[in-house]
Amino acid sequence: MSLGKILGKYEDKFYFVFRILVGFLFFQHGAQKLFGWFGAKGTVPLVSLFGLAGVIEFFGGLLLIVGLFTRTLAIISAVDMLGAFFIVHIKQGWVPIMNNGELALLYFAAFLVLMVKGAGVCSVDKKLFKKKM
């Protein structure tokens, strides 16, 4: 049996873990911005671009964890990450590893996958909408 067949057998489970991890890590970024959790040095003003990013990250991450409105959240979050890269990081140069923008681009890539694949198994989307997500 090939590695592809073995891994393919568990594709839904791997994708479930992927969605949970992306949601949980994204949630943490929002929690840092909004509440100063997880070692943040402070919070950001709620009515600001960073505040908006914090709301998207915090609530978007929580909703991704449970798998609710996954595709819509992935689109919004992908735009958020492109904004982060071009508003914050690009000022320090075009090379992501040098301008500290690699995480924003990595999240952007993860959100592209979530846009295409949807919520997957063990999701509120699947339960609510009774179709393959």
MDTraj code that builds the backbone (N, CA, C; nanometers):
import mdtraj as md
import numpy as np

residues = "MET SER LEU GLY LYS ILE LEU GLY LYS TYR GLU ASP LYS PHE TYR PHE VAL PHE ARG ILE LEU VAL GLY PHE LEU PHE PHE GLN HIS GLY ALA GLN LYS LEU PHE GLY TRP PHE GLY ALA LYS GLY THR VAL PRO LEU VAL SER LEU PHE GLY LEU ALA GLY VAL ILE GLU PHE PHE GLY GLY LEU LEU LEU ILE VAL GLY LEU PHE THR ARG THR LEU ALA ILE ILE SER ALA VAL ASP MET LEU GLY ALA PHE PHE ILE VAL HIS ILE LYS GLN GLY TRP VAL PRO ILE MET ASN ASN GLY GLU LEU ALA LEU LEU TYR PHE ALA ALA PHE LEU VAL LEU MET VAL LYS GLY ALA GLY VAL CYS SER VAL ASP LYS LYS LEU PHE LYS LYS LYS MET".split()
xyz = np.array([
    [0.0848, -0.1178, 0.0000],
    [0.0000, 0.0000, 0.0000],
    [0.0897, 0.1246, 0.0000],
    [0.0575, 0.2207, -0.0859],
    [0.1400, 0.3407, -0.0964],
    [0.1123, 0.4376, 0.0177],
    [0.2070, 0.5245, 0.0413],
    [0.1916, 0.6253, 0.1456],
    [0.0698, 0.7132, 0.1178],
    [0.0483, 0.7463, -0.0104],
    [-0.0671, 0.8271, -0.0478],
    [-0.1988, 0.7623, -0.0095],
    [-0.2098, 0.6315, -0.0293],
    [-0.3329, 0.5597, 0.0067],
    [-0.3513, 0.5548, 0.1581],
    [-0.2405, 0.5332, 0.2286],
    [-0.2481, 0.5272, 0.3749],
    [-0.2918, 0.6623, 0.4302],
    [-0.2274, 0.7694, 0.3843],
    [-0.2631, 0.9025, 0.4325],
    [-0.4023, 0.9435, 0.3857],
    [-0.4374, 0.9067, 0.2624],
    [-0.5693, 0.9390, 0.2083],
    [-0.6818, 0.8787, 0.2899],
    [-0.6556, 0.7635, 0.3470],
    [-0.7555, 0.6963, 0.4307],
    [-0.7936, 0.7834, 0.5514],
    [-0.6992, 0.8644, 0.5972],
    [-0.7213, 0.9488, 0.7154],
    [-0.7308, 1.0977, 0.6810],
    [-0.7534, 1.1294, 0.5552],
    [-0.7543, 1.2684, 0.5100],
    [-0.8503, 1.3554, 0.5911],
    [-0.9717, 1.3067, 0.6156],
    [-1.0696, 1.3854, 0.6915],
    [-1.0208, 1.4161, 0.8327],
    [-0.9562, 1.3188, 0.8930],
    [-0.9061, 1.3382, 1.0301],
    [-0.7893, 1.4372, 1.0329],
    [-0.6983, 1.4258, 0.9348],
    [-0.5866, 1.5213, 0.9267],
    [-0.6392, 1.6632, 0.9030],
    [-0.7383, 1.6753, 0.8158],
    [-0.7943, 1.8076, 0.7862],
    [-0.8647, 1.8653, 0.9092],
    [-0.9325, 1.7799, 0.9856],
    [-0.9954, 1.8239, 1.1094],
    [-0.8911, 1.8829, 1.2044],
    [-0.7801, 1.8142, 1.2216],
    [-0.6713, 1.8633, 1.3080],
    [-0.6166, 1.9953, 1.2527],
    [-0.5996, 2.0029, 1.1217],
    [-0.5521, 2.1259, 1.0568],
    [-0.6447, 2.2431, 1.0893],
    [-0.7762, 2.2242, 1.0714],
    [-0.8727, 2.3318, 1.0984],
    [-0.8679, 2.3750, 1.2449],
    [-0.8606, 2.2788, 1.3356],
    [-0.8563, 2.3100, 1.4792],
    [-0.7290, 2.3886, 1.5132],
    [-0.6146, 2.3428, 1.4630],
    [-0.4884, 2.4118, 1.4928],
    [-0.4863, 2.5539, 1.4366],
    [-0.5289, 2.5702, 1.3125],
    [-0.5316, 2.7043, 1.2536],
    [-0.6247, 2.7939, 1.3360],
    [-0.7425, 2.7440, 1.3703],
    [-0.8363, 2.8223, 1.4500],
    [-0.7820, 2.8573, 1.5866],
    [-0.7215, 2.7607, 1.6542],
    [-0.6695, 2.7844, 1.7889],
    [-0.5539, 2.8846, 1.7878],
    [-0.4634, 2.8707, 1.6926],
    [-0.3503, 2.9636, 1.6856],
    [-0.3961, 3.1035, 1.6457],
    [-0.4913, 3.1120, 1.5541],
    [-0.5446, 3.2422, 1.5113],
    [-0.6165, 3.3100, 1.6279],
    [-0.6943, 3.2329, 1.7026],
    [-0.7628, 3.2823, 1.8221],
    [-0.6628, 3.3444, 1.9211],
    [-0.5479, 3.2798, 1.9378],
    [-0.4480, 3.3308, 2.0312],
    [-0.3969, 3.4684, 1.9900],
    [-0.3791, 3.4907, 1.8606],
    [-0.3345, 3.6223, 1.8142],
    [-0.4383, 3.7286, 1.8477],
    [-0.5640, 3.6956, 1.8287],
    [-0.6700, 3.7893, 1.8634],
    [-0.6755, 3.8159, 2.0130],
    [-0.6586, 3.7103, 2.0929],
    [-0.6601, 3.7246, 2.2381],
    [-0.5451, 3.8129, 2.2863],
    [-0.4295, 3.8019, 2.2209],
    [-0.3172, 3.8897, 2.2552],
    [-0.3546, 4.0358, 2.2300],
    [-0.4093, 4.0621, 2.1116],
    [-0.4412, 4.2000, 2.0752],
    [-0.5514, 4.2586, 2.1627],
    [-0.6580, 4.1821, 2.1844],
    [-0.7753, 4.2358, 2.2531],
    [-0.7650, 4.2343, 2.4045],
    [-0.7038, 4.1297, 2.4593],
    [-0.7068, 4.1102, 2.6044],
    [-0.5700, 4.1065, 2.6707],
    [-0.4628, 4.1111, 2.5911],
    [-0.3293, 4.1063, 2.6482],
    [-0.2894, 3.9685, 2.6972],
    [-0.3604, 3.8639, 2.6548],
    [-0.3304, 3.7271, 2.6975],
    [-0.2052, 3.6733, 2.6272],
    [-0.1581, 3.5614, 2.6718],
    [-0.0504, 3.4848, 2.6087],
    [0.0775, 3.5669, 2.5912],
    [0.1137, 3.6397, 2.6947],
    [0.2410, 3.7101, 2.6945],
    [0.2439, 3.8429, 2.6213],
    [0.1282, 3.8958, 2.5859],
    [0.1261, 4.0257, 2.5177],
    [0.1719, 4.1353, 2.6136],
    [0.2288, 4.2381, 2.5579],
    [0.2765, 4.3498, 2.6391],
    [0.1681, 4.4550, 2.6619],
    [0.0507, 4.4327, 2.6070],
    [-0.0607, 4.5255, 2.6226],
    [-0.1709, 4.4893, 2.5244],
    [-0.2660, 4.5791, 2.5101],
    [-0.3772, 4.5578, 2.4187],
    [-0.3776, 4.6687, 2.3141],
    [-0.4607, 4.6516, 2.2141],
    [-0.4740, 4.7524, 2.1091],
    [-0.6087, 4.8201, 2.1240],
    [-0.6215, 4.9449, 2.0759],
    [-0.7536, 5.0099, 2.0797],
    [-0.8525, 4.9309, 1.9943],
    [-0.9702, 4.9059, 2.0485],
    [-1.0702, 4.8272, 1.9770],
    [-1.1102, 4.8941, 1.8459],
    [-1.1227, 5.0259, 1.8479],
    [-1.1621, 5.0988, 1.7272],
    [-1.0349, 5.1442, 1.6543],
    [-0.9713, 5.0473, 1.5888],
    [-0.8510, 5.0715, 1.5098],
    [-0.8351, 4.9533, 1.4153],
    [-0.7414, 4.9629, 1.3211],
    [-0.7169, 4.8489, 1.2327],
    [-0.6688, 4.7270, 1.3109],
    [-0.5837, 4.7506, 1.4107],
    [-0.5360, 4.6397, 1.4925],
    [-0.6498, 4.5818, 1.5764],
    [-0.7408, 4.6672, 1.6223],
    [-0.8577, 4.6198, 1.6958],
    [-0.9473, 4.5346, 1.6078],
    [-0.9703, 4.5799, 1.4847],
    [-1.0492, 4.5017, 1.3895],
    [-0.9817, 4.3671, 1.3623],
    [-0.8502, 4.3698, 1.3436],
    [-0.7754, 4.2449, 1.3228],
    [-0.7917, 4.1534, 1.4433],
    [-0.7849, 4.2099, 1.5635],
    [-0.8016, 4.1305, 1.6856],
    [-0.9383, 4.0648, 1.6931],
    [-1.0423, 4.1385, 1.6558],
    [-1.1783, 4.0827, 1.6564],
    [-1.1892, 3.9695, 1.5552],
    [-1.1363, 3.9915, 1.4336],
    [-1.1387, 3.8867, 1.3306],
    [-1.0630, 3.7636, 1.3784],
    [-0.9469, 3.7842, 1.4370],
    [-0.8630, 3.6724, 1.4812],
    [-0.9244, 3.5982, 1.5991],
    [-0.9740, 3.6719, 1.6977],
    [-1.0298, 3.6096, 1.8178],
    [-1.1568, 3.5318, 1.7851],
    [-1.2562, 3.6004, 1.7307],
    [-1.3838, 3.5350, 1.7037],
    [-1.3752, 3.4417, 1.5829],
    [-1.2974, 3.4810, 1.4833],
    [-1.2774, 3.3939, 1.3683],
    [-1.2105, 3.2635, 1.4084],
    [-1.1104, 3.2727, 1.4942],
    [-1.0421, 3.1525, 1.5420],
    [-1.1362, 3.0605, 1.6180],
    [-1.2179, 3.1181, 1.7064],
    [-1.3146, 3.0366, 1.7814],
    [-1.4136, 2.9678, 1.6880],
    [-1.4633, 3.0424, 1.5903],
    [-1.5598, 2.9840, 1.4967],
    [-1.4957, 2.8788, 1.4063],
    [-1.3696, 2.8981, 1.3715],
    [-1.2998, 2.7948, 1.2938],
    [-1.2846, 2.6666, 1.3754],
    [-1.2581, 2.6808, 1.5032],
    [-1.2429, 2.5633, 1.5896],
    [-1.3699, 2.4780, 1.5873],
    [-1.4847, 2.5424, 1.5969],
    [-1.6100, 2.4658, 1.5957],
    [-1.6594, 2.4383, 1.4543],
    [-1.5992, 2.5038, 1.3556],
    [-1.6365, 2.4792, 1.2172],
    [-1.7661, 2.5463, 1.1769],
    [-1.7835, 2.6718, 1.2136],
    [-1.9043, 2.7469, 1.1791],
    [-1.8686, 2.8615, 1.0851],
    [-1.9377, 2.8691, 0.9722],
    [-1.9133, 2.9712, 0.8684],
    [-1.7674, 2.9681, 0.8211],
    [-1.7151, 2.8502, 0.8052],
    [-1.5729, 2.8309, 0.7783],
    [-1.5259, 2.9012, 0.6516],
    [-1.5948, 2.8817, 0.5420],
    [-1.5498, 2.9425, 0.4165],
    [-1.5556, 3.0943, 0.4223],
    [-1.6618, 3.1482, 0.4778],
    [-1.6746, 3.2942, 0.4898],
    [-1.5641, 3.3500, 0.5790],
    [-1.5412, 3.2848, 0.6915],
    [-1.4341, 3.3278, 0.7825],
    [-1.2972, 3.3168, 0.7171],
    [-1.2780, 3.2139, 0.6366],
    [-1.1493, 3.1965, 0.5694],
    [-1.1236, 3.3112, 0.4718],
    [-1.2271, 3.3549, 0.4019],
    [-1.2122, 3.4682, 0.3093],
    [-1.1777, 3.5953, 0.3868],
    [-1.2549, 3.6220, 0.4919],
    [-1.2314, 3.7426, 0.5737],
    [-1.0914, 3.7382, 0.6348],
    [-1.0529, 3.6228, 0.6870],
    [-0.9230, 3.6085, 0.7525],
    [-0.8079, 3.6175, 0.6530],
    [-0.8279, 3.5653, 0.5330],
    [-0.7245, 3.5760, 0.4291],
    [-0.7011, 3.7229, 0.3943],
    [-0.8083, 3.7996, 0.3810],
    [-0.7956, 3.9438, 0.3537],
    [-0.7252, 4.0127, 0.4704],
    [-0.7597, 3.9730, 0.5927],
    [-0.6944, 4.0270, 0.7125],
    [-0.5435, 4.0030, 0.7073],
    [-0.5027, 3.8840, 0.6683],
    [-0.3602, 3.8505, 0.6637],
    [-0.2879, 3.9217, 0.5492],
    [-0.3543, 3.9381, 0.4355],
    [-0.2930, 4.0174, 0.3279],
    [-0.2765, 4.1623, 0.3724],
    [-0.3787, 4.2128, 0.4409],
    [-0.3697, 4.3483, 0.4955],
    [-0.2542, 4.3607, 0.5930],
    [-0.2400, 4.2619, 0.6814],
    [-0.1291, 4.2642, 0.7778],
    [0.0044, 4.2682, 0.7051],
    [0.0170, 4.1865, 0.6010],
    [0.1437, 4.1821, 0.5288],
    [0.1719, 4.3157, 0.4600],
    [0.0731, 4.3696, 0.3896],
    [0.0982, 4.4903, 0.3102],
    [0.0908, 4.6198, 0.3905],
    [0.0234, 4.6197, 0.5038],
    [0.0156, 4.7422, 0.5852],
    [0.1288, 4.7473, 0.6869],
    [0.1595, 4.6342, 0.7481],
    [0.2576, 4.6329, 0.8576],
    [0.3958, 4.5876, 0.8111],
    [0.4037, 4.4744, 0.7452],
    [0.5326, 4.4102, 0.7216],
    [0.6080, 4.4622, 0.6003],
    [0.5388, 4.4980, 0.4970],
    [0.6044, 4.5356, 0.3718],
    [0.6931, 4.6602, 0.3884],
    [0.6639, 4.7407, 0.4886],
    [0.7449, 4.8611, 0.5149],
    [0.8915, 4.8254, 0.5447],
    [0.9128, 4.7016, 0.5884],
    [1.0476, 4.6578, 0.6258],
    [1.1138, 4.5759, 0.5150],
    [1.0558, 4.5817, 0.3947],
    [1.1136, 4.5113, 0.2808],
    [1.0207, 4.4030, 0.2279],
    [1.0560, 4.3491, 0.1101],
    [0.9718, 4.2532, 0.0410],
    [0.9936, 4.1088, 0.0829],
    [1.1017, 4.0778, 0.1492],
    [1.1330, 3.9391, 0.1827],
    [1.0649, 3.9032, 0.3153],
    [0.9667, 3.8119, 0.3112],
    [0.8874, 3.7823, 0.4307],
    [0.9680, 3.7403, 0.5534],
    [1.0716, 3.6620, 0.5369],
    [1.1481, 3.6177, 0.6528],
    [1.2248, 3.7342, 0.7151],
    [1.2533, 3.8358, 0.6346],
    [1.3267, 3.9527, 0.6856],
    [1.2333, 4.0611, 0.7401],
    [1.1074, 4.0643, 0.6934],
    [1.0161, 4.1680, 0.7413],
    [0.9165, 4.1140, 0.8446],
    [0.9409, 3.9911, 0.8907],
    [0.8549, 3.9238, 0.9897],
    [0.7123, 3.9008, 0.9396],
    [0.6950, 3.8944, 0.8091],
    [0.5634, 3.8737, 0.7513],
    [0.5347, 3.7300, 0.7120],
    [0.6286, 3.6391, 0.7416],
    [0.6085, 3.5004, 0.6982],
    [0.4866, 3.4369, 0.7639],
    [0.4570, 3.4724, 0.8881],
    [0.3411, 3.4141, 0.9553],
    [0.2107, 3.4619, 0.8906],
    [0.2049, 3.5890, 0.8543],
    [0.0857, 3.6399, 0.7860],
    [0.0640, 3.5658, 0.6541],
    [0.1707, 3.5407, 0.5799],
    [0.1575, 3.4698, 0.4525],
    [0.1262, 3.3217, 0.4732],
    [0.1792, 3.2632, 0.5775],
    [0.1482, 3.1238, 0.6069],
    [0.0006, 3.1095, 0.6453],
    [-0.0499, 3.2002, 0.7278],
    [-0.1927, 3.2011, 0.7586],
    [-0.2746, 3.2224, 0.6313],
    [-0.2315, 3.3133, 0.5455],
    [-0.3012, 3.3366, 0.4190],
    [-0.3136, 3.2053, 0.3411],
    [-0.2051, 3.1301, 0.3315],
    [-0.2070, 3.0021, 0.2610],
    [-0.3029, 2.9036, 0.3291],
    [-0.3018, 2.9004, 0.4615],
    [-0.3926, 2.8110, 0.5350],
    [-0.5378, 2.8491, 0.5072],
    [-0.5655, 2.9782, 0.5008],
    [-0.7025, 3.0218, 0.4747],
    [-0.7459, 2.9913, 0.3317],
    [-0.6527, 2.9888, 0.2388],
    [-0.6865, 2.9453, 0.1025],
    [-0.7336, 2.7996, 0.1045],
    [-0.6652, 2.7159, 0.1798],
    [-0.7048, 2.5746, 0.1914],
    [-0.8429, 2.5646, 0.2562],
    [-0.8657, 2.6392, 0.3634],
    [-0.9955, 2.6366, 0.4317],
    [-1.1076, 2.6876, 0.3411],
    [-1.0781, 2.7876, 0.2566],
    [-1.1787, 2.8371, 0.1616],
    [-1.2210, 2.7262, 0.0661],
    [-1.1248, 2.6526, 0.0164],
    [-1.1525, 2.5495, -0.0837],
    [-1.2218, 2.4287, -0.0212],
    [-1.1734, 2.3831, 0.0936],
    [-1.2229, 2.2580, 0.1526],
    [-1.3403, 2.2763, 0.2481],
    [-1.3627, 2.3957, 0.2995],
    [-1.4731, 2.4161, 0.3929],
    [-1.4435, 2.3610, 0.5301],
    [-1.5501, 2.3340, 0.6045],
    [-1.5361, 2.2950, 0.7449],
    [-1.4900, 2.1507, 0.7635],
    [-1.5345, 2.0619, 0.6792],
    [-1.4974, 1.9217, 0.6947],
    [-1.5767, 1.8526, 0.8034],
    [-1.5213, 1.7413, 0.8519],
    [-1.5908, 1.6598, 0.9520],
    [-1.5923, 1.7288, 1.0873],
    [-1.6799, 1.6814, 1.1729],
    [-1.6906, 1.7327, 1.3110],
    [-1.7043, 1.8840, 1.3125],
    [-1.7994, 1.9372, 1.2376],
    [-1.8169, 2.0811, 1.2313],
    [-1.9632, 2.1180, 1.2481],
    [-1.9855, 2.2362, 1.2994],
    [-2.1216, 2.2878, 1.3116],
    [-2.1799, 2.3106, 1.1720],
    [-2.0974, 2.3563, 1.0787],
    [-2.1446, 2.3753, 0.9407],
    [-2.2079, 2.2472, 0.8876],
    [-2.1419, 2.1364, 0.9059],
    [-2.1912, 2.0084, 0.8545],
    [-2.3227, 1.9700, 0.9211],
    [-2.3321, 1.9922, 1.0514],
    [-2.4550, 1.9594, 1.1257],
    [-2.5697, 2.0520, 1.0850],
    [-2.5420, 2.1821, 1.0762],
    [-2.6474, 2.2802, 1.0454],
    [-2.6977, 2.2692, 0.9028],
    [-2.6061, 2.2562, 0.8109],
    [-2.6434, 2.2647, 0.6708],
    [-2.6621, 2.1281, 0.6061],
    [-2.6394, 2.0202, 0.6809],
    [-2.6672, 1.8831, 0.6367],
    [-2.6147, 1.8491, 0.4987],
    [-2.4985, 1.9016, 0.4690],
    [-2.4354, 1.8668, 0.3414],
    [-2.2867, 1.8563, 0.3623],
    [-2.2190, 1.7996, 0.2637],
    [-2.0743, 1.7859, 0.2732],
    [-2.0118, 1.9246, 0.2667],
    [-1.9343, 1.9582, 0.3689],
    [-1.8724, 2.0917, 0.3765],
    [-1.7264, 2.0737, 0.3470],
])
top = md.Topology()
chain = top.add_chain()
for i, resn in enumerate(residues, 1):
    res = top.add_residue(resn, chain, resSeq=i)
    for name in ("N", "CA", "C"):
        top.add_atom(name, md.element.get_by_symbol(name[0]), res)
traj = md.Trajectory(xyz[None], top)
